[in-house]
Amino acid sequence: MTYEPRSRGIRSRRTSPKKASREKKDKNEESYFYEEPVPVDPAQLSAKVTNALQHLGNQRFPLPPFSEHFTRWRNDVDEILAEFTAALPRAVDEGYKAEVTKLLTEVRVEFDKRIDAEKNLDSEVSAVQQQLSMCELELSKVEQEQRKKREDVKRGHEKSKKKILSEIDALDRQRLRLLKQKPTFLQRLLGKSKSGLEESTSRIQSKKSSLEGNEKGLQHQLDNLKSGYEGRRRSLLEQEKLLKEKLAGLRSSNADDALEMRKNACQGLSQAVASSVERMNAQPKEVE
């Protein structure tokens, strides 16, 4: 028995139910995520920009220095204007560009002036602070020198005083020995016994006078030291007072956050936005 081979025909390219279902799902998802662009309402956009600019115009800055606040504030203004330009490019005509450029340039110039003034003020404050530190250091040095000089003078006085007292004590012992000794016949005849006592007494009186003079000399030296010290100290204290007053004045001056200028600039920018929208609305609409 013989077998004839089957003739193979062309398979029909039918889409499987599973693949068709997936393609339908993909198309449904595409249509689901597609959104029509929402038209921009020029009036609402203008009001939104005006409100944002008004907020920035009334914004207060913390304590100086203001340079970082100025930079951040300008970036915020630029961002608001960029959003307006992107949302409504038809309103950005030459008049709008010219007015905004003029206002932002004025703001930049004023900010640069204030930043330079702050830098100069910081330099001046640093210089005065350095002078004040040097003055306070000199004042401390003068006080230390005064204490050391007083101690040196007193130490020298005590050393001299001890020496004189030691000499007086020695003379007293010598005089006491002379008083206890019985004069010889020759000493009585020549009067040396009496003269020896007188000499010893005289030397003791001389040493006591030296001791008294030493006390007066000490007080005189201390008075001179005090006079010179108080003169230098008074001069330094007056200098310190003036420097502190100058420093306080510098720190309280030029503390200007440019509020009025920023407010006027934001009002001008708001007017530029509103005027550009009005001009755009006044133009004839294009026929589709």
C-alpha positions in Angstrom: 0.0 0.0 0.0 1.3 3.4 -0.9 0.8 6.7 1.0 0.5 10.1 -0.6 2.0 13.0 1.3 -0.3 15.7 2.6 -0.2 18.9 0.7 0.7 21.8 3.1 -1.3 24.9 2.5 -0.6 28.5 3.7 -1.6 29.1 7.3 -4.0 31.9 7.9 -2.4 34.7 10.1 -5.1 35.1 12.6 -4.5 37.1 15.7 -4.8 35.1 18.9 -7.5 36.2 21.3 -4.9 36.7 24.0 -2.8 39.1 21.9 -5.8 41.0 20.7 -6.9 41.5 24.3 -3.4 42.9 25.2 -3.4 45.3 22.3 -6.8 46.6 23.2 -5.7 47.0 26.8 -2.7 49.0 25.7 -4.8 51.3 23.5 -7.3 51.8 26.4 -4.4 52.7 28.7 -3.0 55.2 26.2 -6.4 56.8 25.8 -6.8 56.8 29.6 -3.5 58.7 30.4 -3.8 61.2 27.6 -5.1 64.5 28.8 -6.0 67.5 26.8 -4.0 70.6 27.7 -5.9 72.9 30.0 -6.2 76.4 28.5 -4.6 79.2 30.5 -6.9 81.9 31.8 -4.9 85.1 31.4 -6.8 86.9 34.1 -6.3 84.2 36.7 -2.6 83.9 35.7 -2.1 87.7 36.0 -3.8 87.7 39.5 -1.6 84.7 40.6 1.6 86.4 39.5 0.5 89.7 41.1 -0.2 88.0 44.4 3.2 86.3 44.4 5.0 89.5 43.6 3.1 91.4 46.2 4.2 88.8 48.8 7.8 89.2 47.8 7.5 93.0 47.8 6.3 92.9 51.5 8.9 90.3 52.6 11.1 91.3 55.5 14.6 89.9 56.0 16.2 88.8 59.2 19.2 90.6 60.7 22.1 91.7 58.4 24.1 90.9 56.4 21.5 90.9 53.7 23.6 89.7 50.7 22.3 86.1 50.8 18.7 87.3 51.2 19.0 89.7 48.2 20.3 86.8 46.0 17.5 84.5 47.1 14.9 87.2 46.7 16.0 87.9 43.1 15.9 84.2 42.3 12.3 84.0 43.6 11.3 86.9 41.4 13.0 85.4 38.3 11.2 82.1 38.9 7.8 83.8 39.1 8.4 85.7 35.9 9.7 82.6 34.2 6.5 80.7 35.1 4.5 83.6 33.6 6.5 83.6 30.4 6.2 79.8 30.0 2.4 79.8 30.7 1.5 82.7 28.5 4.3 83.3 25.9 1.9 85.4 23.7 1.8 88.1 26.3 5.6 88.5 26.4 6.0 91.3 23.9 8.7 93.8 23.5 7.1 96.3 25.8 6.9 93.7 28.6 10.6 92.6 28.0 11.8 96.2 28.1 9.9 97.1 31.3 10.9 94.0 33.2 14.6 94.3 32.1 14.6 97.9 33.2 13.1 97.1 36.7 15.3 94.1 37.3 18.4 96.1 36.3 17.5 98.8 38.8 17.0 96.1 41.5 20.4 94.5 40.7 22.2 97.9 40.8 20.6 98.8 44.2 21.3 95.4 45.6 25.0 95.6 44.4 25.3 99.0 46.2 24.0 97.6 49.4 26.2 94.5 49.2 29.2 96.7 48.6 28.2 98.9 51.5 27.9 95.8 53.7 31.3 94.6 52.7 32.8 98.0 53.5 31.0 98.0 56.8 32.2 94.6 57.7 35.8 95.6 56.9 35.4 98.7 59.1 33.8 96.8 61.9 36.7 94.2 61.8 39.2 97.1 61.9 37.6 98.7 64.9 37.2 95.3 66.7 40.9 94.8 66.1 41.8 98.2 67.6 39.5 97.5 70.5 41.2 94.1 71.2 44.6 95.8 71.0 43.4 98.5 73.4 42.1 95.9 75.9 45.3 93.9 75.6 47.4 97.1 76.3 45.2 97.9 79.2 45.7 94.4 80.7 49.4 94.7 80.0 49.6 98.1 81.8 47.8 96.6 84.8 50.1 93.6 84.9 53.2 95.9 84.7 51.8 98.1 87.5 51.4 95.1 89.8 54.9 93.8 89.0 56.5 97.2 89.6 54.7 97.6 92.9 55.8 94.1 93.9 59.4 94.8 92.8 59.5 98.1 94.8 58.0 96.5 97.9 60.4 93.6 97.6 63.4 96.0 97.4 62.1 98.0 100.3 61.6 94.9 102.4 65.1 93.8 101.6 66.6 97.2 102.5 64.4 97.4 105.6 65.6 94.0 106.9 69.2 95.0 106.3 68.7 98.3 108.3 66.9 96.4 111.1 69.6 93.9 111.3 72.2 96.6 111.6 70.2 98.4 114.3 69.9 95.1 116.2 73.6 94.6 115.9 74.3 98.1 117.2 71.8 97.6 120.1 73.7 94.5 121.1 76.9 96.4 120.9 75.5 99.2 123.0 74.2 96.8 125.5 77.7 95.2 125.9 79.2 98.6 126.4 76.7 99.4 129.1 77.5 96.2 130.9 81.2 96.7 130.7 83.0 98.5 133.5 85.3 101.1 132.1 88.9 100.9 133.0 90.8 103.6 134.8 92.4 104.7 131.5 89.0 104.8 129.7 87.5 106.9 132.5 90.5 109.1 132.4 90.3 109.6 128.6 86.5 109.6 128.5 86.4 106.8 125.9 83.7 104.8 127.7 81.2 107.6 127.4 82.2 108.5 123.8 81.8 104.8 122.8 78.2 104.8 124.1 77.5 108.1 122.4 78.9 106.9 119.1 76.8 103.7 119.3 73.7 105.6 120.2 74.3 108.0 117.3 74.8 105.2 114.8 71.5 103.6 116.0 69.7 106.9 115.6 71.2 107.3 112.1 70.0 103.8 111.1 66.5 104.6 112.5 66.5 107.8 110.4 67.5 105.7 107.4 64.7 103.3 108.1 62.2 106.2 108.3 63.6 107.6 105.1 63.3 104.2 103.5 59.6 104.1 104.5 59.0 107.6 103.0 61.0 106.6 99.9 58.8 103.6 99.4 55.7 105.7 99.6 57.1 108.2 97.2 58.0 105.5 94.7 54.5 103.9 95.0 52.9 107.3 94.5 54.9 107.9 91.4 54.1 104.5 90.1 50.4 105.1 90.8 50.4 108.5 89.1 52.0 107.2 85.9 49.8 104.1 85.9 46.6 106.0 86.4 47.5 108.4 83.6 48.1 105.6 81.1 45.1 103.6 82.3 42.8 106.7 82.0 44.0 107.3 78.5 43.4 103.7 77.5 40.0 103.6 79.1 39.0 106.7 77.2 40.2 105.1 74.0 38.4 101.9 74.8 35.1 103.8 75.4 35.4 105.7 72.1 36.1 102.5 70.2 33.1 100.7 71.8 30.9 103.6 70.9 32.2 103.6 67.3 31.7 99.9 67.1 28.1 100.1 68.4 27.4 102.9 65.9 28.7 100.9 63.0 26.7 97.8 63.9 23.5 99.8 64.1 24.1 101.7 60.9 23.3 100.7 57.3 20.9 98.0 58.4 18.7 98.4 55.3 16.9 95.4 53.8 15.8 97.6 50.8 12.1 96.9 51.7 10.8 100.1 50.0 12.8 99.6 46.9 11.7 95.9 46.6 8.1 96.8 47.1 8.2 99.5 44.4 10.0 97.0 42.0 7.3 94.3 42.6 4.6 96.9 42.0 6.2 97.8 38.7 6.6 94.2 37.7 3.0 93.5 38.5 1.9 96.4 36.4 4.1 95.2 33.5 2.4 91.7 33.7 -1.0 93.2 33.8 -0.3 95.6 30.9 1.1 92.8 28.7 -2.0 90.7 29.3 -4.2 93.7 28.4 -2.3 94.2 25.2 -2.6 90.5 24.3 -6.3 90.6 24.9 -6.7 93.7 22.8 -5.1 91.9 19.8 -7.5 90.4 17.2 -7.9 86.7 17.7 -6.5 84.4 15.0 -9.1 82.6 12.9 -8.6 78.8 13.2 
